[in-house]
Amino acid sequence: MSDTNSRTVIITGGSKGIGRSVAYRFAEENAKIVLIHFDPSDDACNETLDQLKAKGIEADGYRADISSFEAASQLFRELLEKHDNIDVLVNNAGITRDTLLLRMSEEMWDDVLRVNLKSVFNCTKSVIRAMSQQRGGAIVNISSVVGQIGNFGQSNYAASKAGIMGFTKSIAREVAGRGINVNAVAPGFIDTEMTEVIPEKAKENFLRQIPFGKMGKPEDVAEAVYWLCSDAASYITGQVIHVNGGLYM
Ligand SMILES: NC(=O)c1ccc[n+]([C@@H]2O[C@H](COP(=O)([O-])OP(=O)(O)OC[C@H]3O[C@@H](n4cnc5c(N)ncnc54)[C@H](O)[C@@H]3O)[C@@H](O)[C@H]2O)c1
């Protein structure tokens, strides 16, 4: 891993929110950027790509459901053919389907576990051989504070995000010998479309529990992700870095 200007960086869920900020952060080093999303339309992704291209960045976007092993494998096969190296994978795609367990359907459980956790397996498995052969790389998985402390109405989401932490630590052990570091970033309460839908009362309740007394910005998370993929963090693996304003310490 080196801070050259030619790293290829794949960001799942890169069309908007945290993933978009991560893309903009890597653009500052002139990385080649690949965005994957599954929004109903390509609009947000195109907007992000336009911003990147305006900065002279080589960037591509793909709409694919990476919770499907088939779809993810197929897309990553294409990406590996197109790019000589995959230097960084940021597993950031995620969804919520919140409700109390009493009301949670099997579908709500399965959807969240599939998109948030299985996609991390699908994408990591798709790049790990290539990264191992190139003997270097960085993987950052986006977990959540909720995976650590739980949350009312989010048992499916919390389980998926706690799963990411266990997966991260296991893969970190498996590939350390290949010079690959694997870490997780666990954001707290970040201002994106995902949190826009939280009712005002619940938001106020959250804010009261955050020592900094405010929501985080996607850029706060992007900075931690970027740092974990830099030479400055080359001796760090299997960690969960919390970016949460002190909500959990
Ligand atoms: N916003 C927060 O407060 C917060 C807090 C903790 C963790 N997170 C996590 O950070 C990540 C990004 O969150 P965000 O707030 O930017 O969300 P967002 O809703 O703004 O963006 C989600 C992204 O994931 C993509 N995606 C969803 N399902 C997909 C699928 N099946 N295949 C491919 N892409 C898919 C979407 O297309 C989009 O690009 C998520 O994993 C989320 O759980 C967010």
The ligand as an SDF file (V2000), in Angstrom:
LIG
                    3D

 44 48  0  0  0  0  0  0  0  0999 V2000
  -26.0280    7.8300    8.3120 N   0  0  0  0  0  0  0  0  0  0  0  0
  -25.7300    7.3440    9.5010 C   0  0  0  0  0  0  0  0  0  0  0  0
  -26.0250    7.9330   10.5530 O   0  0  0  0  0  0  0  0  0  0  0  0
  -24.9870    6.0480    9.6240 C   0  0  0  0  0  0  0  0  0  0  0  0
  -24.5790    5.6560   10.9070 C   0  0  0  0  0  0  0  0  0  0  0  0
  -23.8960    4.4600   11.0590 C   0  0  0  0  0  0  0  0  0  0  0  0
  -23.6300    3.6860    9.9520 C   0  0  0  0  0  0  0  0  0  0  0  0
  -24.0500    4.0860    8.7230 N   0  0  0  0  0  0  0  0  0  0  0  0
  -23.7380    3.1930    7.6040 C   0  0  0  0  0  0  0  0  0  0  0  0
  -22.9920    3.9090    6.6270 O   0  0  0  0  0  0  0  0  0  0  0  0
  -23.2920    3.3770    5.3360 C   0  0  0  0  0  0  0  0  0  0  0  0
  -23.7150    4.5110    4.4130 C   0  0  0  0  0  0  0  0  0  0  0  0
  -24.8540    5.1290    4.9760 O   0  0  0  0  0  0  0  0  0  0  0  0
  -25.5020    6.4750    4.3990 P   0  0  0  0  0  0  0  0  0  0  0  0
  -26.1240    7.1490    5.5410 O   0  0  0  0  0  0  0  0  0  0  0  0
  -24.5360    7.1650    3.5330 O   0  0  0  0  0  0  0  0  0  0  0  0
  -26.6790    5.8100    3.5270 O   0  0  0  0  0  0  0  0  0  0  0  0
  -27.4320    6.3100    2.1950 P   0  0  0  0  0  0  0  0  0  0  0  0
  -28.7990    5.7500    2.3090 O   0  0  0  0  0  0  0  0  0  0  0  0
  -27.2360    7.7770    1.9910 O   0  0  0  0  0  0  0  0  0  0  0  0
  -26.6240    5.5190    1.0420 O   0  0  0  0  0  0  0  0  0  0  0  0
  -26.6710    4.1120    0.9760 C   0  0  0  0  0  0  0  0  0  0  0  0
  -25.9230    3.6500   -0.2430 C   0  0  0  0  0  0  0  0  0  0  0  0
  -25.9590    2.1950   -0.2770 O   0  0  0  0  0  0  0  0  0  0  0  0
  -26.3800    1.7900   -1.5670 C   0  0  0  0  0  0  0  0  0  0  0  0
  -27.0400    0.4840   -1.5270 N   0  0  0  0  0  0  0  0  0  0  0  0
  -28.1410    0.1350   -0.8040 C   0  0  0  0  0  0  0  0  0  0  0  0
  -28.4780   -1.1460   -1.0960 N   0  0  0  0  0  0  0  0  0  0  0  0
  -27.5730   -1.6020   -2.0030 C   0  0  0  0  0  0  0  0  0  0  0  0
  -27.4070   -2.8270   -2.6860 C   0  0  0  0  0  0  0  0  0  0  0  0
  -28.2320   -3.8720   -2.4950 N   0  0  0  0  0  0  0  0  0  0  0  0
  -26.3870   -2.9450   -3.5880 N   0  0  0  0  0  0  0  0  0  0  0  0
  -25.5410   -1.8860   -3.8040 C   0  0  0  0  0  0  0  0  0  0  0  0
  -25.6560   -0.7120   -3.1700 N   0  0  0  0  0  0  0  0  0  0  0  0
  -26.6560   -0.5670   -2.2840 C   0  0  0  0  0  0  0  0  0  0  0  0
  -27.3190    2.8890   -2.0260 C   0  0  0  0  0  0  0  0  0  0  0  0
  -27.5330    2.8130   -3.4310 O   0  0  0  0  0  0  0  0  0  0  0  0
  -26.5350    4.1140   -1.5670 C   0  0  0  0  0  0  0  0  0  0  0  0
  -25.5270    4.3850   -2.5070 O   0  0  0  0  0  0  0  0  0  0  0  0
  -24.3600    2.3100    5.5610 C   0  0  0  0  0  0  0  0  0  0  0  0
  -23.7550    1.0430    5.6500 O   0  0  0  0  0  0  0  0  0  0  0  0
  -24.9600    2.6930    6.8890 C   0  0  0  0  0  0  0  0  0  0  0  0
  -25.5270    1.5970    7.5350 O   0  0  0  0  0  0  0  0  0  0  0  0
  -24.7150    5.2450    8.5340 C   0  0  0  0  0  0  0  0  0  0  0  0
  1  2  1  0
  2  3  2  0
  2  4  1  0
  4  5  1  0
  4 44  2  0
  5  6  2  0
  6  7  1  0
  7  8  2  0
  8  9  1  0
  8 44  1  0
  9 10  1  0
  9 42  1  0
 10 11  1  0
 11 12  1  0
 11 40  1  0
 12 13  1  0
 13 14  1  0
 14 15  2  0
 14 16  1  0
 14 17  1  0
 17 18  1  0
 18 19  2  0
 18 20  1  0
 18 21  1  0
 21 22  1  0
 22 23  1  0
 23 24  1  0
 23 38  1  0
 24 25  1  0
 25 26  1  0
 25 36  1  0
 26 27  1  0
 26 35  1  0
 27 28  2  0
 28 29  1  0
 29 30  1  0
 29 35  2  0
 30 31  1  0
 30 32  2  0
 32 33  1  0
 33 34  2  0
 34 35  1  0
 36 37  1  0
 36 38  1  0
 38 39  1  0
 40 41  1  0
 40 42  1  0
 42 43  1  0
M  CHG  2   8   1  16  -1
M  END
$$$$
